[in-house]
């Protein structure tokens, strides 16, 4: 019997979510990635073994694979090489704790589309995922609209009343998390989990700095503070 695959599905929504496969033997990291990507609207499956990852990638129709290099059973280089030899063109984002030009070259030579070295920022990983989906013509991320705000997830562009508002990468990521759950309370811990580095152990009050910046740029009425609980994105004035 094949080992069970861990499946994560985003709540609600009739639109077919993009299907991502995470092949990562660090279970805590894999779960964190799955939770974060699910919050972005993706459907995510997780396996922890190279051979099982290859089988899943070959048999199931995934839109993108996040593939660690150091895996039990079969390493990521061999998994990616086998996929390409079999004619599968699914985008592959490789993850590794290694750091060096040789490793990157080897990964790309086996057919990987992009390469990310641990530890990495979650924001960067999501940006790479979106870019790969766009590049391969698989992306159709929704444009979020909340009152006068328009948040284009694919282009990472924000407009207020039709005028573009320049945001930093972190500011956009914080706003995006609030917009994905517009009208709901989103806690500081949830924002930290999805926006900051996995290794971040600093003060959660850093969120207040970014919320203050967003209020200055977008208008104070768009982000409500729910004391003791978090923040809620609303339609504004």
C-alpha positions in Angstrom: 0.0 0.0 0.0 1.1 3.5 -0.7 1.6 5.9 2.3 -1.3 8.4 2.7 -0.9 11.8 1.3 -1.7 14.8 3.5 -4.3 16.9 1.8 -5.0 20.5 2.5 -7.9 22.3 0.9 -8.8 26.0 1.2 -12.2 26.7 2.7 -15.1 27.6 0.4 -15.1 28.9 -3.1 -16.4 27.4 -6.3 -13.3 28.2 -8.4 -11.0 25.2 -8.8 -7.9 26.0 -6.7 -4.5 25.4 -8.2 -3.1 22.1 -7.0 0.4 22.2 -5.4 2.4 19.2 -4.2 5.0 19.7 -1.4 7.7 17.1 -1.2 9.6 17.9 2.0 10.8 15.6 4.7 11.0 18.3 7.4 7.4 17.8 8.6 7.1 21.0 10.6 8.3 23.1 7.6 6.0 21.1 5.2 3.0 21.7 7.5 3.8 25.4 7.8 4.2 25.7 4.0 0.9 23.9 3.4 -1.0 26.1 5.9 0.4 29.2 4.4 -0.3 28.2 0.8 -3.7 27.0 1.6 -4.4 30.5 3.1 -3.4 31.9 -0.3 -6.2 29.9 -1.9 -4.2 26.9 -3.2 -5.1 23.2 -2.7 -2.0 21.5 -1.2 -0.9 17.9 -0.9 2.2 16.9 1.2 4.5 13.9 1.1 7.8 13.4 2.9 9.6 10.8 0.6 11.2 11.3 -2.8 9.8 8.1 -4.3 6.3 8.8 -3.1 6.7 12.4 -4.4 7.6 11.1 -7.8 4.7 8.8 -7.9 2.2 11.5 -6.9 3.7 14.0 -9.3 3.5 11.4 -12.2 0.0 10.2 -11.5 -1.8 13.4 -10.3 -2.3 16.6 -12.2 -0.5 19.2 -10.2 0.0 22.8 -11.2 3.3 23.2 -9.4 5.6 21.1 -7.2 7.7 22.5 -4.3 10.5 19.9 -4.1 13.2 19.6 -1.4 16.6 18.2 -2.5 17.6 16.2 0.5 14.9 13.5 0.7 14.7 9.9 1.8 14.2 7.3 -0.8 15.2 9.5 -3.8 16.7 13.0 -3.7 15.1 16.0 -5.4 17.6 16.0 -8.3 16.6 12.5 -9.3 12.8 13.2 -8.8 13.0 16.3 -11.0 15.1 14.5 -13.6 12.7 11.5 -13.7 9.8 13.9 -14.2 11.4 15.7 -17.1 12.6 12.4 -18.7 8.9 11.2 -18.6 7.8 14.4 -20.4 6.1 16.2 -17.5 6.4 20.0 -17.7 4.9 20.8 -14.3 6.8 23.8 -12.8 9.3 22.7 -10.1 10.5 25.0 -7.3 13.5 23.4 -5.5 14.2 23.9 -1.8 17.6 23.1 -0.2 19.6 23.8 2.9 22.7 23.8 0.6 24.1 27.1 -0.7 26.4 27.2 -3.7 26.5 27.8 -7.4 27.2 24.2 -8.1 24.1 23.0 -6.3 21.9 25.6 -8.1 23.4 24.6 -11.4 22.7 20.9 -10.8 19.2 21.6 -9.8 18.5 23.7 -12.9 20.2 21.2 -15.1 17.8 18.5 -14.0 14.9 20.6 -15.1 13.9 22.7 -12.1 12.3 26.0 -12.9 13.5 27.9 -9.8 15.6 27.4 -6.7 15.3 28.7 -3.1 17.8 28.2 -0.3 16.8 27.7 3.3 16.1 29.6 5.4 13.9 31.6 3.2 11.2 34.2 3.6 7.6 32.9 3.1 6.8 36.1 1.2 9.6 35.3 -1.3 8.4 31.7 -1.7 4.8 32.8 -2.4 6.1 35.3 -4.9 8.2 32.6 -6.7 5.2 30.3 -6.8 3.0 32.9 -8.3 5.7 33.9 -10.8 6.1 30.3 -11.9 2.4 29.7 -12.3 2.2 32.9 -14.4 5.2 31.9 -16.5 3.7 28.6 -17.3 0.3 30.0 -18.1 -1.3 28.3 -15.1 -2.1 31.4 -13.1 -5.4 33.1 -12.7 -5.2 34.5 -9.3 -8.3 36.5 -8.4 -8.3 40.3 -8.0 -9.6 41.1 -4.6 -11.9 44.1 -4.1 -12.7 45.6 -0.7 -14.6 48.9 -1.0 -12.4 51.3 -2.9 -9.4 49.0 -2.7 -8.4 46.7 -5.6 -5.7 44.1 -4.7 -4.2 42.3 -7.7 -2.5 39.2 -6.3 -0.8 38.2 -9.5 0.7 41.6 -10.3 1.1 42.5 -6.6 -0.5 45.8 -7.4 -2.9 47.8 -5.2 -5.2 50.6 -6.3 -7.5 52.9 -4.3 -10.3 54.5 -6.3 -8.4 53.6 -9.5 -5.1 55.2 -8.4 -2.1 52.9 -7.8 -0.7 52.9 -4.2 2.9 52.0 -3.9 3.5 49.4 -1.2 6.6 47.5 -0.1 6.7 43.7 -0.4 5.9 43.2 3.3 3.1 45.8 3.3 1.5 44.1 0.3 1.8 40.7 2.0 0.1 42.0 5.2 -2.7 43.7 3.2 -3.2 40.5 1.1 -3.7 38.4 4.2 -6.3 40.8 5.4 -8.0 41.0 2.0 -8.2 37.2 1.6 -10.3 37.2 4.8 -12.0 40.6 4.3 -14.5 41.3 7.0 -13.0 38.7 9.4 -10.6 39.2 12.3 -7.1 38.2 11.5 -4.7 37.8 14.5 -1.2 39.1 14.6 0.0 35.5 15.0 -1.7 34.5 11.8 -0.2 37.4 9.9 3.3 36.6 11.3 2.9 33.0 10.2 2.0 33.8 6.6 4.2 36.9 6.0 7.4 36.7 8.0 10.3 34.3 7.8 9.7 30.9 9.4 12.6 31.5 11.7 11.3 34.8 12.9 11.2 35.0 16.7 10.8 38.7 17.2 8.1 40.8 18.7 4.6 40.3 17.2 4.0 44.0 17.6 6.0 44.6 14.4 2.6 44.0 12.8 1.5 47.3 14.2 4.2 49.1 12.3 3.0 47.7 9.0 -0.6 48.3 9.8 0.2 51.9 10.6 2.0 52.3 7.3 -1.0 50.8 5.4 -3.4 53.1 7.1 -1.3 56.1 6.1 -1.2 55.0 2.5 -4.7 53.6 2.1 -6.7 55.6 4.6 -7.2 54.9 8.3 -10.8 53.7 7.8 -9.8 50.5 5.8 -8.2 48.6 8.7 -10.1 48.2 11.9 -8.4 47.1 15.2 -10.3 44.5 17.2 -8.7 44.9 20.6 -7.1 41.8 21.9 -8.0 39.8 18.7 -6.3 41.4 15.7 -7.3 43.4 12.6 -10.1 43.4 10.1 -10.1 44.8 6.6 -13.3 46.7 5.9 -14.8 48.8 3.0 -13.6 52.0 4.6 -15.1 55.5 4.4 
